[in-house]
Amino acid sequence: MKKVELNLLDNAVDSLNEALSKYQQGNDGDLKAFKFSVLHFSHFFELILKYYVSLSHELLIYKNPFSKKISKENTIGIWDAVQFLKNEGHEFDREFMDDLKWFKELRNNIEHHEFSLDVDLAKKVLGRLMQTFNEFDSILGEVDLKSKVTSELMEQFDILADEYKANVRRAVEQAKEAGGLEEDYYCSGCDQAGTLSLKNGMYICHFCGEESVEVDCCVCGVSFPKDELMVWNDDSEQYVDYICQGCESRIQNM
């Protein structure tokens, strides 16, 4: 009887190659192919995180590693895997967590309901996630994902892994040329740092194109994008006060 058998890592890499293949079809004009690219990438992400967990002990990918019938046990989910790796001392920044949540929600909508796919945004999120996995794996030194990619799909892997960095770098340069803000200013649309400039009271992100109005915090007087502030006093529709997160936190802790 013919059988297909893939271990955890091989299964993850197989899904990665399928995702890259669909990504290539999408870039060639078949936009619906991006739907399947998202599904395959999601499968890859979950499996590769489980694989990283299994490096500590292969039984830790099971929800009950003490079960007498371990083969019948369910395996952990993606958030369990992330938390385990955090507990081991590995760091995942806010951007990664937000991207993963967005991506999982998109995957769930594709699988279980209707969905709307912003192709450009999906590409950017995929690029950021791929970069994170590459950097994470370079620390562990276990897989070398690029070496596992099918040779004819290598270009697509490089596009995903490098195009994002190139776009961010270009956006930061454009923001600086336009009188960009300090690097600790984050765009509320794409969460990138250093890509904002201010013109005529309007924050403009040179990476995602997000525009937001500049508003002063009613406590410290510092200007922020309006959607980063919280309403502090809205007794009058004409004179709404806003407060920044730092001031609000200090007041709450007084």
Protein Blocks (a to p, Z undefined) as FASTA:
>chain_A
ZZddddfklmmmmmmmmmmmmmmmmmnopamlmmmmmmmmmmmmmmmmmmmmmmmomklm
pfblmbfblmlpccddfklmmmmmmmnopacdfklmmmmmmmmmmmmmmmmmccdddfkl
mmmmmmmmmmmmmmmmmmnomnommlmpcfklmmmmmmmmmmmmmmmmmmmmmmmmnopa
cfkbccfklopghiacceehiacdfklopacdddddfklopacdfklpccfblkbfklcc
dddfklmmmmmmZZ
